[in-house]
Amino acid sequence: MDMGGLPDVGDLPRSFKNLEAVYDIPVQVSAVLGKTTMQVSQLLKLGRGAVIELDRKVGEAIDIYVNNRLVARGEVVVVEDRFGVTMTEIIKTETTA
C-alpha cells in the first residue's frame, strides 16, 4: 500500500521511534461518504438500482475513521481505477492535542 508522503521511520523524531513496537499492528481505516436513517420497512423495499440519499452534499468533506474513531476529514479522489481519500483536516482530540 502506498502511504505517499509519510516519512521514513529513520526520519521520525525519537519520541515516535519509541512506538516501533506497534508499527505492525493492523488497524481498520474507513472513509464514510455519509449516513442516513430509514425504517426496516423501507430497507426491505430496496432492490437493485435503488438510490439511498445520504446526509452529505456533493463536494463536502467525508469522515475518516481508524478503528471506529473519527481521526480526519478528506476529499474523495480517483487513484488509477480505485477510489482514494486526500486528508484535508486532522481531528484533534484531548489525547492527540
C-alpha positions in Angstrom: 0.0 0.0 0.0 1.4 3.4 -1.0 1.4 5.7 2.0 2.5 8.7 -0.1 4.0 11.5 1.8 4.7 9.6 5.1 8.2 10.0 6.5 10.6 7.1 6.6 11.0 5.5 10.1 14.6 6.8 10.2 13.4 10.4 9.8 10.9 10.3 12.7 11.7 12.1 16.0 13.0 10.0 18.8 9.5 10.1 20.6 8.0 8.4 17.6 10.8 5.8 17.4 9.7 4.5 20.8 6.5 3.4 19.1 8.2 1.0 16.7 6.7 -2.0 18.7 3.2 -1.0 17.4 4.0 -0.3 13.8 3.0 -3.7 12.5 -0.4 -3.8 14.4 -3.2 -3.7 11.8 -5.9 -1.1 12.1 -9.2 -0.7 10.2 -9.5 2.5 8.2 -12.9 3.6 6.9 -13.9 6.5 4.8 -17.6 7.4 5.2 -19.3 9.2 2.4 -22.4 9.9 4.5 -25.1 8.4 6.7 -28.9 8.1 6.7 -31.6 6.5 8.8 -34.5 4.5 7.5 -37.3 2.2 8.8 -36.9 -1.5 8.4 -39.9 -1.5 6.0 -38.1 1.0 3.7 -34.9 -1.1 3.9 -36.8 -4.3 2.9 -38.2 -2.5 -0.2 -34.7 -1.7 -1.5 -33.6 -3.6 -4.6 -31.1 -3.4 -7.4 -30.9 0.2 -8.7 -32.3 1.7 -5.5 -30.7 5.0 -4.5 -30.1 5.8 -0.8 -29.8 9.5 -0.2 -27.0 10.4 2.3 -26.7 13.4 4.6 -23.7 14.9 2.8 -23.7 17.3 -0.1 -21.5 16.8 -3.2 -18.0 18.2 -2.5 -18.5 18.1 1.3 -15.7 16.5 3.2 -16.0 12.8 4.2 -15.2 11.3 7.6 -12.1 9.1 8.0 -12.2 6.6 10.9 -9.5 4.5 12.4 -10.9 1.6 14.4 -14.3 3.4 14.5 -12.8 6.6 15.9 -13.1 9.8 13.8 -9.5 11.0 13.1 -9.7 13.1 10.0 -11.8 14.5 7.1 -10.9 14.4 3.5 -11.9 14.5 -0.2 -12.6 11.6 -2.5 -10.1 11.2 -5.3 -9.5 8.7 -8.0 -6.2 6.7 -7.9 -5.9 4.8 -11.2 -9.0 2.6 -11.2 -9.8 2.9 -7.4 -11.2 5.5 -5.0 -8.9 7.2 -2.5 -9.1 9.9 0.1 -6.9 13.0 0.4 -6.9 14.0 4.0 -7.7 17.7 4.4 -8.2 18.0 8.2 -6.8 16.1 11.2 -9.3 15.9 14.0 -7.7 16.9 17.3 -8.9 15.1 20.5 -7.8 15.6 24.0 -5.5 12.6 23.7 -3.9 13.8 20.4 -3.7 17.5 21.2 
